[in-house]
Amino acid sequence: MPGRRSKSEKKDDGDKQLRRDPYEVLGVSRNSTDQEIKSAYRKMALKFHPDKNANDPKAADTFKEVTFSYNILSDPDKRRQYDSAGFEAVESDSQELELDLSSLGAVNTMFAALFSKLGVPIKTTVSATILEEALNGLVTIRPLTLGQFISKRVEKQCAHFYSVTITEEEARAGFVCRVQSSDKSKFKLLYFDQEDNGGLSLALQEDSAKTGKVTSAGMYFLGFPVYRLDQTMNSIAAAKDPDTSFFRKLDGFQPCELTELKAGTHVFAVYGDNFFKSANYTIEALCAAPFSEEKDNLRNVETQILSKRAEISKFEAEYREVLAQFTEMTSRYAHEMQTIDELLKQRNEIHASYSVVPLKRSCSSKSRCKTSSKESKEDGEAREKRNTRERTKKKKWFNLHLRVDKRKAC
């Protein structure tokens, strides 16, 4: 007879049945590009963000649904799994949510910072207020000259916007925008598309990562696919298993959505992503023409990384098989050693049984032996003391008491 199901289980089943197709939620087709999916998500997330709809529970539910759908479609593996087998193939419990730190209270922000310090990967998103101001064209944009750098300090959950103008020749040669922080501040490098109404919509985002003694982030538009490495995926794997961390280290190595920029003016921004303090940074925009050697080296290295990722995938299967055999062998080794010791012990006991010599009576226990030896020692000491006293009482020849007549002689 099947057991009764709890209300929570029934509710979970109901939620799964009510889930809509992620493509339908975001309003995109199944053959949409990553860039189209990301743009659709940004617009819907901005529209239904809790900050803008504080007293609307339906908007909050829609925001969660949009975020959940994007978490599936933005991950190539999960998107492939969903396309082949639906929601059942996707581990919904492991979906990562992006936190808007500007909407968190002081206590929640403190806990998020604590978990981040402990190594727990916490993904953050750009403040909805910043995105809305950019979409409405209410942000201040500073010019950034090609080949020069600017050093500034940006407050937490705020952004500094910069415009860079490139020519046709510079666009063909390639363009790079890099940001670094010498005090290892956390920040995001953002790239915006310019809308027809003059507003800006977020198109690309790169989170800062520790590289040596600094944190840095960069966008490389070099005319060929350039890859980015999402280290959050590896952090989650490392928390589960060190071996898995190694084999999943390159899973976050994915191609960037844009490979080149057209001639004209482009808008970038640096977003302060620290939990409590402002972020110091230096931003620079470069034409890739003088860096032809570096351009070729980058292409070659990333090609080798892709080849190595394929090799590691095959190596993992071999490693797991050998590891299973090794575990089995070590277990058998311990079992065989124990068995041999037991057999040798039995053999010695059988050898000892071939005897008619009575065994000497031994102490029944270690404590009794200790007690008897202690008592015998005490008896010996008492006997010795008694003998000593008796000897001192005996008179010796040089202790004889002689009477002397003290009278004078006649």
N, C-alpha and C positions, 0 to 999 in steps of 0.2 A: 504494500500500500504506500503510495508516494506521500512524503512528508508535506506538511503545510508550509506554504511560502509566506515569508514575512511581508509586511506592507512596504518596507523599503525596497525589497527585491521586485515587487510588483511595480512600484514607482519607477525603478530603474528601467524595467522592461518597457513601461509606457513611454519614458523619455526616449529610449532607443527607437521605438516605433514612430515617434513624432519627429525624429531628426530629418531635416531636409537635405537634399543633395547639396554638397558644398559649392558646386558650380552654380546651382540655382540661387543659393544664398548670396553669393558675390555678384551674380548677374553676368557671368562670363561663360564662354563655350568650353567644351572639353579639349579643344585644340588651342586654347589661349596660351600665350607666352607667359613666362614668369613675370615679365614687366607689366603685362596687362592685368594679371592677377594681383600684383602688388598695388598697382594704381587703383584698382577697384576696391581693394581692402582699405587703403588709406582714406578714400572718400567716404566709404560707409562707416568706418570707425570714427571718423571726425563727425559725421552726421549724428550717430547714435551714442556718442561718448557720454558717460555718466555726468561729467562736468557740465555738459550743456543740457542735460535732461534729468536734473536732480530728482524731480517728483514724478517721473514717468517710468513705472516698472516695466512696461512693454519695451521701451527703448533700451533699458538695461538688459532685458532678455535677448533682444536683437543684437546688442553689442557682443554679448557672450557667444551667440550663435555665429556672428561674423568672425570673431576671433578664433573660435574652434574650427571653422571652415578654412580660414587662412592657414592655421597651423598644419592642416593636412595638405593643402595644395601648394604651400610654399616649400615643403620638404619633398625632394624628388622621389625618395624611397617610399614615403607614406602615400604620395600621390599615385605612384605606380601600384602600390598595394590596394588602395581604394578603387582604382580603375579596374583592377582584376577581380576583387572579391568584396568590395563594399566596406561598410563600417566594421564588420567582424575582423577584417585583416588589419585594422588600425588599432593600436593600443591607446584607447582614449585616456586611460589613467596617466599615461606618460606625456600627454600634451603639455607643452610649456606655455605659460601665459607671460605676456610682456606687461610689466608694471609701469604705470605712469606715476613717477615719484612725486610729481606736483600735486596729485590727488590724494596721496597718502597722508595720514596724520603723523604727528611727531613720533608716537610710540611705534607705529607700523614701520615707519622709515628707519627707526633705530634697530628694530628686529631684522629688517632687510639688510641693513649695513652689517649687523653682527653675523648673519648667515653668509654674507659675501666674504667677510674676513675669514670665516672658517672654511672657505673653499667651495661653498654651495653656489653653483652657477645661477645667477639671478639676471634674467633678461629684462631690460627696461625699454620703454618706448618714449618717443618724443611727446612732450606736453601737448595736449589738445589745444590749449590756449595759443601756443606758438604756431601750430599748424593752421589754426583758424585765422590768426592775424596775417600769416603769409598768404593764405587763400584770398583774403580780402584786400591784399595789397597795403597793409598797414605797418610794414616793417621798414626799418632804415637799412639801406644797402650801401656799403662802402666800396669804393673801387679798389681792386687789387691788380697792380701792374705785373705783367708777365715778366718773370725773371727776378722778382723782388720778394721779400718776405715781410710780414707784419707780426709783431708780438703783442698779445693782449691778455687780459684776464676777463673771463666770462663767469657770471654768477650761476649758481646751480639752477638747473631747469630753465635757463635762459639761452638765447642764441644770438650770435653775431653773424650778419649776412654780408657776403662779398660778391661783387660782380667782376668777371674776367672777360675781356674781349679778345678773340683770336681771329686771325685772318685765314683765308683759304689755304695758303701755304703752310701755316702753323697747324691747321687742322689735319692736313695730309701727313705732316711729319709726326704728329702725335702730341698729346697733351697730358700733363700730370699735375694733380693737386694733392699736396701732402700737408699733414698737420702733425706736430709732435709736442710733447710736454716733458720738460726736463725734471719736473717734480712729480712725475708719474700720475698726473691727474687723469680722471676718467672723462671721456668726452665722445661725441659722435660727429663724424664728418657727413654732412648732408648735401645732396644735389637736388635742385628743384627744376621742374619743368615750368615754363612760362605759359599761363593760360591766355586765352583771347581777351578776357576782361582785365588783363594786367595783373592778375593774382598769380601766386606761386603754389604749385602742388608738389609734394614730396615724391621724388622718383627713386632716389638711391640713398642708402644709409650704410655707413661703415662704422662699427664700434672700435674704439681704441683698444690696442693690445700691447702688453709689455714686450719690448724688443730691446734687450740689453738694459741700459741704465735709463731709458725713457719709455714713455708710452707713445704710440704713433698710429696713424691711420692714413690711408692713401687711396686715391682713385686714379686708375691708369687707363687712358683712352689712346691705345697705340695702334689701332687698326686690325688687331687680331685678338682672339679670345684670351683675356687675362683672368686668372683665377683668384678667388678669395678663400680664406680658410676660416670657417666658423669653429672656434675653439670651444664653444659651449657644449657642442655635441660630445667632444672628447672628454670634457670635464664630467659630464653625466656618466659616461662609460667608465671613467676612472673610479668613480665613487662605488661602482658595482663590482668591478673586477679588474685588477692590473693587466691581465692578459687581454681582456676585451678592450681596455684602453689603448693598448698597442695596436691591435688589429683594426680599431675604429679611428685611429688617429687621423687618417686622411679622408674619412667619410664626409667631413665638412669642407672638403676641397672642391668648390663648385665654381663654374664660370660666372663672371659678372654679366649683368643684364645688357650693359652698353659697351660696345667696343671702340666707338669713335664719336667725336663731337663734330657738329657742323660749324662752319664759320659764323661768327656772331658773338653775342653777349650771353654768358652763362652765369648762373647764380649758385653759389655754394654757401654753406653755413657751418659754424662750429657751435655745437650744443653742449653746455656744461652738464655732465652726467654724474658728478660726485653726489654722494648722499647728503652731505652737510655743508661742504665748503665750496668756494669758487674754484675754477680751473684756469691755470696759466697755460698758454699755448703759443705756438708759432706756426703760422700758415704761409705757404708759398705755392705759387703757380709757375709751372715750367713748360717750355716747349721741348719736346723730346728730340729735336734735330741734333743737338750736340751730344746726345747720349745714344748714338747708334750702336756702340758696342754693348752697352748695358741692355739695350732693347733686344739684341740677339741672344745675349746671355739669359735674360729672363725667359724668353721663348724656349730655349733649350732646357733650362732647369725645370720649367713647368711641364715640359714634355716628358722628362725623366721621372718627375713625381707621378704623373699619370700612369706611366709604365710600372713604376714601383707599386702603385696602388693595386693594379691588376695582379702583380706578382704576389703581393701580401695576401690578397684574397685567396689565391690558390694555396699559398703556404699555410694559411690558417687551418685549412682542412687537414693537411699533412701533420701539422703541429698537434691539433686536437687528437688525431688518431694515435700518434706516438705518445702523447701525454697520457691518454687512456691506458695504453699498453704499459707505460712506466708505472702508473698508479697501481695497475693490476700486479705487475712484477714485484713492486715494493711490498704490497700487501701479502703476496705469496711468500716472499722472502721472510717476513716476520712470522708468518704462520709455520713455515718449514723449520725455522730456527727453534720455535717453541716446541714443535713436535719432536725434533731431535733431542732436545734437552730432556723432555719427558721420558723418551725411550732409554736414554743413557741412565737416568735416575732409576728406572725400573730394573735395568740390567744390574746396576750396583746393588740394589736391594736383593735381587735373586742370588748374586754371588755371596752376599753376607749371610743368606739363609743356610748355606752349606757349612754348618758348624754345630758341634756339640758342647762347646765351651760355654759355661754359664756366663751370662753377661753380668758385669759388675753393677751393683746397685748404685745408681746415680741419683743425685738430687732430683726431686720431682719438678722442681722449678728453679729458675735463676734466683728468685727472691729468697727461697728457703736456703739455698746454698750460701747466699750472702749473709743471711741471718745467722746460720750455724757457724760460719767462719768468724763472724763478728763476736758471737758469744764465746767461742773458744779463745779468741784473742783476748777478750776481757778477762776470762778465767785465768789465763796465763799471766796477765799483768797483775791480777790480785794475788796470785800465788807467789809471784816474785817479790811483791811488796811485803808479804807476810814473812817470807824467808829473810828478807833484809832486816826487818825489825828484830827477828829472833837472833840473828848474828850479832847485832849491836848490843843485845843484852848479855851475851856470853862474856866472861872475864878472860882476859888474855894475860900471859905471864908478866908482861911489862906493866900491867895495871894492878898487880897484887898489892894489897894494903898491908904494909909491913909496920909492926909496932916497934918503935925505937925507944929504948930506955934513956931518958935524958939525965938520969942521975949521974953525978960525977963519980969517977973511979976512987976507990979507997986509996 
